[in-house]
Amino acid sequence: MTDLIYDPASYTHFDNEEFENGSKFIMMQLRAAQSSLARREWQYARMAIGFMLHSMQDFYSHSNWIELGMREPNRDLAMGRRLGSIADKDTRTCKSCNGSDEDCIRDNLIVDQYLTTGYYPYTHPIQKPPGKCNHGYICTSSGERSEGCEGISKDSVHSPHGHLHYKAASIAYSATIKMLNELRASANTYTFSKFLGLTSSFSLVFVIDVSNRLQPLVGMIRTVTSQLVNSVQNLSTKPSNYILAPFNGSHWGPIHVVTKINEFFDLIESLNETKLQHSSEHYYDALNGALKTCESESVAFFFTDAPSHEPCPQGLTRALARLKNTKIDVLFVNSSQSTSETISELNHFAVTTGGLFINIDITQPTINGKFIYRRLQETLGYECILFQSMSNRREGIFIIDTTATSFHINVVSFSPSIVLQLIEPTGSIFRLDPSVQSGYLQMFSIDVTAQSDVGEWKYTCSKDCAIEVNMKSKFRCRTQLYAPLSNELGEGTVVAPPLFNQSGVVTMTTCDYPNEVSRNSIQLISITGEILSEYLAIDGFSEMIQISLRSFRIRTCLARHDGTLAYRDERPLIETSRIMMVVHNQPLVAISDENLNVTYTIQNDANTSLYVQLDIDGFFEKFKMVLRNVKIDEK
C-alpha cells in the first residue's frame, strides 16, 4: 500500500541515503496512528501503522545496519532523531563490482562506521553519485552481468546481500514487536483490541429534532426505545454504547453517551428542547457531534421533518460518516409543509452515506422499531449485495451466492402502496410475504434452503423505489477507495472528494478468507445502475482506477476457487469533484506559543472562481491565524 500511495518517494524506503526524511516519515505516521486511535478511527490508524512498519522494516533491509554488526533495533528510528553516524554525500560507500562476482558483491561496502543505503532507480537512468551503493535487484541467473545486480539490499535471499536477509528480517521483526508493544502501552486494552480487529463494537446513534412541533415524533421514539430495551437482549452482538444527540432549529446538544439500553431509554424519556445547550451554527451540528463520538461502522438514525436552509452544509457530515464507515438513515416526518426540495435534499444526503430515506408514520412505532432492530441485526454477519437508490429505476438484478444462508430485502418508495415482484433463479415468481409493511417501507426476510435459491434474482417495483439487499454470509469482503497522498501538487492528504480524472487512485479489497478468491474485478456503478467502468485487480486485491466525472458506487465481483461468483456492493455514493485541496506535511502539531505553518494547495479545474475561508474547529479561541502565500492552481 505504501508503494501505491507514496511512490515515487525514496524516503519511505530509506533509499538514496534518505535517513532524515525517512525517520521523520516514521514519526509522522506513528503520531497519525495515535491520533486516529484517540478518535476511534480504526481504519486510518491501521493504514498509518502499515505505512510506518513498511518503512521501518525497509530500514534494516536497505541500509547497512546489519553489516555494521548491529543486532538490536535502532532505538531512535521512531523518535525523529538522528539515527547515528551517517555518511555524507561525498563519502564513498561502495566499491564497484562485476555483476557476476558474488564474492565482491558480498564485500562491496567500504565503510565500517557510517550508515548508508543503496540508491534505487526511481528515475531512469539511475541518478547515483559516484562511489555510492546501489540498492540492487534480485539476480538469480548464473553469469548475469548488470550494475543492477550489485547493491546492499537484503529484501530476499536472492538479493545482492541476501546472505544477511534472515538477520535483517529478525531485527525488523523485533522492531515491529517493540513498536506494537509501545503502541499498546499508550492505549487501553479495548482501543488496542479494536485496532487489531479482535473485538467488534458499534454505536447506536439517535439524532433527534426535538422542536415543539415534533413532540409526537419524540413520543413515538420513546415507544420505539421501550421496545428495544427487550429486543436488544436477543442480539448476538450488542451496541457498545448508545448516543443521543438532540437539536432544534437554533440549538443542539449536549451529546449523551451511555453503555446500557435502559439508560438510553431514560435519556429519551427526559428529552426537552429547553435543555439544549449549544447555539447551532449549522443544521447538522448535532449529527456531526455524534459522528465524532461514535464507534466505526455504527448505526445512525436522523429524525427530522426539515432540511437545512444553508448552502452546501453537508460536506463535513458526509466526510465524518465516511471516516467512521457509518451509514445514516433519515427517518422523515412528512407534513403538509414538506416540499419536494426538502425530500430531495434529505434523500440525497442519506444515500451518499449509504443510508435510506424513509417517510415514517409516527402512529406506527412497532413498524419503525422493527426497522431499527433489523439495522442492528445487519451490523455483523450481513453483506450488502445490492444498494440501488431512488433514481427512476424500477427493476434490476442481484446475485445470491453459495455462501448465503438467508437475505433481507428493504424496499423504500416516495409513493405509498408499492408492490415488489421477485423472480427466482429458476424463472418462477417468488411468493413474497413482507415481515414489515407500511405505506413507504417493506421488509422481507428470505431463507436460502436449496441450491435453486442460488443465482440471479430479478426484481420489479410497481413504482420508483430504493432497494437494498443484505445477505447473511461468513464470506465477508469489502472494497475501499484510497486517494493518493502525493501527486503533481506535492505530498499531502486529499481533503475533498476524488478529483475527476485523478490518477493514482487505488481500490483495495479485503476479505476474511482471501485464499478462497481466485480473481477480483471492480465495477464503478452509477446512480442509475449503469456500469461506468470495470477493472481487473492484477494481484487480486488492489487496482489503480480512473475517477469518473459521474458519482458512483463500488461493486466488487469475486471469482472463488470453487468456481462460483460473489458480488458485494459498497453503500456510500462517491461524489467526484473538479476542485481538490492538498494539505502538506501532515500530521500537523499545534504547540502553544509557537507558530504553526500550514501549507496547502488548491487545484481548481472547474470553470468557476473560488472563495477560500479557513475554519479550524476551536482553533481561533487560542491561536492567532496568519495566512500567507495562499496558492490556488487554476486550470
N, C-alpha and C positions, 0 to 999 in steps of 0.2 A: 504493500500500500504506500509506503514511503516513496518507493521508486515512481509510482504512478502520480502521486500528488506533488512531490518536490523536485523530481529530476527535471532539467539538469541542475543539480546543486551539490557540488563536491563536498561541502562541509557536513552534509547529512550522513556521509560515509567516512569522514575523516580522510578523504583522498586529497592529493595535491598539497599535503602538509597544512591542511586547514584545521589546526588544533584549536585556535582561539574561537573561531566561529562554530566549530563542532561542539565544543564544550558549552558555549552559550546556548546552542540549539537544544542540547540535552536538558540544561537547566530550565529553559523556556518551556519545554514540553512537560517537565515534571511539575512546574508551577501551574500550567494549564490543567493538568490532570487533577491536582489537588483542588484547584478552584472548581472544576466540574464536579468533583466528588462532594464538595461542600454544598453545591446547588442540586445535588442528586441527578446530575446529567450523566448517567452511566455510559451511554454510547460514546459521548465525547471524551470522557475520562479514559475509556478503553482505547480509543483512537490515539489520544496523546501518548499514553503509555506504550502503545505499539510503535509509534514513531520513535520514542525515546529509546526503547530497548533495541530496536533495529540499529540505531546509530551507535549505541553503547557497545553492542556486540561487535559491530564493524571496527571499532577502535582496536580491539585485540586481534582481529583478523587482518586488518590493513596496515597497522603500524608495526614497528619493530620492538614493541613492549616485551614480547616473548623472547626475541633474540637478545635483548639486554639482560636476560636472566631473571626477569620478574616472574614471580609465581603467585602473586596476590593481585586482586583488582586495584586499579588506580583510585585512591580514596578521594581525589579531587575532581573526578570526572563529572559528577552531577552538581558540583558546587559553583561552577562558573569561574573557578580559579585556574591559575597556570598549572599545567599538567606535569611539569618537570622541566628539565633542560632540553630545549628544543633546538634543532639545527636551524641556523639562519639560512637565508636564501642563497648565500654564497658558499655555504659548506657543502662539499661534495660528499654524497652519502652512499653511492653505489658504484661499483666498477662495472664496465660493460662486459657482457658475456656472449658467447655464441649460443644461439637458442637451443642447440642440442647438447651443450656442455653442462650436464646436470651437476657435476661437482662444483663448477664455477658458480652456477646459479644458487646452489645451496649456501655458498660462502660469499655472495656478492656484496654484502654490506661492508662498508669500510669505516663505519662509525661505531664506537663501542660505549659511548656515554651520552649521546644525544638522541632524542626522539625524532623519528621521521616517518613518513608514509609514502606510498608509491603514487605516481601520477597516472591518472586514468584518462583515456581519450574521450572526454565529453564533447570535444570538437575534433574534427579530423583535418589534417594530421594532428597527432598528439602534441600539445604545447608543453613539452618537458624541458626545463632548464638543463644545461649541460651538467653532468655529474650527479644528477638526481636519480632516484629509483623509479622503475616502472611499477605499476600495480601488478600487471601480469595477467594473462589469460590462462584457461585450462588447456594445456598442450599434452596430448597423450600419444600422438603419432610418433613412432620411432624415427629419429633423424630429422624431425620437423625443425626448421630454422626460421625464426622470426623474432624480431625485437619484442613482440607482444608476449612471447613465452618467457622472457626474463621478468623478474619482479620479485616482490616480497609478500604477495597475497597468500593467505592461509585459509581461504574460503572453503576449500575442499582438499581431499588427499591428493588430487590431481593438479592443484595449484602450484606455482613455482616453489613456494615454501610449504608444500603440502605435508612434508615430514613433521611439521610443527602444528598441523591442523588440530590434532586432538588436545594438545596443550592449550592452544588458543581457545578452543571450544570449552575446555574445562574451566578456564578462568572466566570466560564470558558467562558460563552457567553460574558460577559462584557470584559474579557481579549482579546477575539477574535476580538471584535469590535474595541477595543483600538489599537490592533496591526494592523488591516487593515487600520484604520484611519492614523496611523503613516506612514504606507507604502504609502498611498495615498498622504500624505503631502510631502514625499520625492520624488515623481514622479509627472509629469504633468498629466493633465486630460486625454489626449489622451493615454498615456502609461498605466495608471491605468484602463481605459476603455478597452483597448486591452487585458490587463492581465485578466480581468474578462470575456472577451469574449463578451462584449457589442457592440463592433464595428468590422466590417470586413474590412480588408485592406490587400493589397498585392502590390508588386512592379512589374513593367515590366522592365526586365533586358536585355540589349543587350551587349554582349561581342563580339567585332568585331576585326578580324585581318585586319589591315589597311596597310599591306605591299604593296609596289608599284605594285606587280604582281596582287594584288586583287582589284585594283581600279574599275574594272567592278562590283565586288561584292558590294563595297561601294556605287556605283551609284544605284544598284538595291535596296539596303536598304534605300536609300534616297527616292526612288519612293514608296516603301512599307510604309515608315513612313508618307509620304504625304497623302496616302490613309487612314492611321489610324487616322489622325487628325480629319476626319469627322466621321468615323465609331465608334471610341471610345465613341462618344457622345451618341450612342444608347445603350451602356451597362448599365444594371441596377446597377451594382457595378463597378466603375471605379478604376484603379490603384491609390493608394495613392501617389505614386511617380514613377518617371522614372529614370532608372540608365543606364548610358553609360560607358563602360569600354573598351577603345581601347588598342591594343597591336600589336607588330610585333615580329620578331624573337629575338630582343635584348632589347627592351624597352616596357614599358606599362604605362598606366595612363596619367593624373590623372583620378580618379573616379568622374564622374559628376552625381549629383543628383538634379533633378528638379521636380516640382509638376504639371506642365502643359504640355500637349502633344505638344503644339506649341513650347515651349522652348526645348523640346526633339528633335523636328524636326530641330530647329535651330542649336543644338549641332551637329547633324549628318551631316547637310549641311556643317559645318566647319571642318569636320574630315580631319586630315592630319598627316601622320606619323612623320613629323618633329616637331610636338607639343608634342610628347610623352616625359614624364619627368623622369621616374624611370628606372634604369637599371634592366633588367629582369634576375633573377637567376633561375626561374622555369617557365616552359611553361604556367602554369595555374595561374601565379601571378595576372593577371588582373581579372580572374574569381574568385579567392579567395577574392580579394578586394571587388568585387561586392557582393559576398555572405555574407561577414561580414557586409555589409552596408544595404542589403535589408531586407524587412519585412519577417516574416514567411509565408510559403505557397505562395511564389512568383512564377512568370513565367519567366524562364530564357532561352535565346537563345544564343548559342555559334556558331558564324560564322567563319569558318576556312577552310583551304584546306590541313592542315598538322597536324600530331600528334606530341607529344613531343618525343624528342630523348634521354630523360633522363631515367634512370632505376627507376621504381616504383615511378612515380611522382604524382600519383593521390590520395594518401591516405588522405592528408589534405583536398583536394577539396571534396572528397566524404563525409568526416566527416562533413564539413561545410554544404553541401547540406542536409545531414540527420538532422543536427542540426536545419536548417531552414525549414525542410519539403518542399524543393524546388526541383522540377524536372527540369532537364536540357536537352533541345532538342538541338542536334548537327545538324546544317544546313551546310552540307558539299558541297564544290565546287569541283566536280570531275575534274580531268585533266589527261593528258597523263602520268604525273609523279606519279599519285596516285598508291599505291601498295595495295595488299590485306592485308598486315600487317597494313598499315595506316588505312584502313577501319575497320579492325577487332578491332584495339585498340580503336578508337573513338566510334565505335558501342558499345563495352563493357562498355566504360565509360558512355555513355548515358543511357544504360539500367540499370546500377547499381544505378543510381539516380532516375529511374522511368521515364526517358525521351525516346525520339525516335531519331534514327539516320536516317537522310533523305538526299539523294542526291538531291540537288536543282538545278534548271535550272535558271541561272541569267537572262535569256531572258524572264522569266515568272513571273514578280513581282506581278501580280494580284493573281496568284495561291499561291505564298509564303505569300502574305499579308493575304489571306483568312485563311491559316493555322494558322498564328499568331493570327488573330482575333478569330478563333474558340478556341484556347487555352485560350484566355481572357474570352470568354463566359463560359468555363467549370470550371473556378476557384470557382464558387459558384453555388450550386444547382445541380451539377452533381456528381454522384457516379461512381467510377470505378468498373465494374463488371467483366472485363476480361483484363488482360495485359499479352500478350504472346509475348516474344521477339523472335528474329530470331534464330531458333535452328533446322533447317532441319525438320520443322514441318509444315504441310500444311492443317491440319484440326483440328477441335475441337468443343466445345460447349460453350454456355453461357446461363444464365437464366435471362429472363425478369420477374420481379415480379409485384405484383398488385399495387405497389406504383408508377410505372413508367408512365410518360406522353409522353416521347419520348426518343430516344437514338441516340448517334453518334457512328459511326464506322470509325476508322482511320486505314488504311492498308498501310504498307510500305514494299518495296522489294528492294533487290540489283539489280534485273533484271527488265528491262522495260516491259511495256505492261502486267502487271499482271491482272488476271481475278479472281474475287471473286464471289463465289456462296453461297447463303443463303437458308437454308431450314427452313420454318416456323414451329411452334409447331404442326400445323395440318398436316405436312408432305409435304406441297406444296412448290414448288420452288418460292422464293420471287423475284419479278422483281425489280432489282436494277437500280437506276438512280443516279450516283455519282454527288454530288453537286460540287465537285472539283476533277479534274483528271489530273495528269501529268504522266510522264514516270515511276516514282518511288513512287508516292503517290496517294492514292484515299481516298476520304472522303465521307461518306454517312450520311444523316440525315433521321431518320425514326420515324414517329409518332405512338404512341400506341393508337389506336382508338377503339379496340374491345377486348373482353375477349379472343378471339382466338389468339391475339398477345402475351398473357402472357404464359410463359412456356419456354421449352427448344428449343433454336435455334441452328442449326448446320451450320458451315461454312467450306468451302473448298477453298483453294488458288491454282491457277494453278502452282505457283512456291513458293519456300520458302518465307515466309512472317513474318513480325511482325504485330500483330493486337491488337488494343486497343478498348474496348467498354465502353463508358461512358453514364450512364443512368440518365436522369433528374428525380429527386425524392426528396421529402421532408423528406424521411426516411434516415437520414444521420448517418452512423456508420463507425467507423474506429478502427483498432486494432494496437497497438504499442507494441514493444518488449522492455523490461527492463532487463538489466543485473544487477546482484546483486552488491551492494556496499560493501558487506562483504562476505568473503569466507575463505577457509583454509589459504589463504595468508594474511589475515588481512583485515581491513576496508579500503575502498578507492574506487575511481571511476575507472571503467574498461575503459581504453582509447585505445581500439582495437576492432576489430570485435569479436563477441562472440566466446568463446573457444569451440572447438569440445568436446562434451560430458560434457560441463559445467553444473553443477547442479544449481538449484535456479533461473533459468531464467524464467521470467514471461511475459505472454501476458496479456494486459489489453485492453478490448473493451469498447468504449464509444459510446453511441447512443443519439441522440437528444430526442428520445421518448423511454426510456428504459422500460417503463411499457408495451409496445407493444411486448416485447421479452419474450418468454417462455423458450427458450433453445438456447444455443450458443455453437458451436463447432469450433475449429481452425484446419486448414489444413496447413501443410508445403508443398509447391508446388515447384518442381524442375524446372530448366530452360526449360526442355523439356515437362513440364506439368504433370509429374508424381507426385502422392501424396506420399510424403516420410513418413509422419506420421500424425495422427489425434488425437485431444484431445477434450474431452467434458468439458467445463468450469463448474465446480461444482456449483459455486454460480451465474453462468450466465454471468459473465463479466471478470473474471480473472482466469488464469490457469498456473500452472508450466509446462514447457516443457523441453525436452531434445534437445540440439543442435546437428543437423546432421553434418556429415562431408562435405556434398554437399551443395552448395549455394542454397538458397530457397527464395521464396516469401511467404507472409502470406495471406491465404484466410479465410474469416470469413463466416460461414454458420449459419444463424439466423432463428430459427423457431419462427413464430409470433403467437400470441394468436388467430388470425383468421384462423389458420390452414395453412397459406401459408409460403413459404420459401423465404429468401432473401440472396443473395450472394454478398460479397464485396471483391475486390482484392486490396491489397496494392502494389503499383507500384515498390517501391525500391527493388532491389535484395540484400538480406542479405548474405554476404560472411562470411564464418567461418574461423577460424584460429587455429593453434596449439601453438600459441605464444600469451601471454597476459601480459600486463603491468598494474600494480595497483599503483596509486599514493595515498599515505596515508594522513590522517589528512587534507582533503580539507574542505573549500576553503583555498588557500594559500594567505597570505597577505605580500607583499614586502614593507618594510619601509626603507627609506633612512638611510644609515649609520648603519643599523642593519643586522645581519646575518639572512638569510632565509634558514632554514633547510628543504630540500625536501627529503622525504623518499618514496622510491618506490621499488617495487619488480617486477621482470620479471620472468614469468613462461614459460619455453621452453620445450614443449612436442614434438617438431619437431626433426627430425634426422639431425640437422644442427647446426653449431656454430653461435653465434650472435656477431655482432659488434654494440656497443651501442654508439650513439652520441646524446648528449642532446643539443637541439637547441630551445631556447625560443625567440620568435619574439621580437626584440628590447631590450632584456634583457642585452646583453653584452655591450651595449653602456653606461650603467650607473652602472652596478654591476659587481663585480668580482665573478666568479663561482669557487667553490672548490668542487670537487667530492670526497667523502669518503665513504667507506664501501658499494660500489655498490654490490647489491645482485642479483645474477641470479640463479634461481632454475631450473636446467636442469634435465629432467627425461628421 
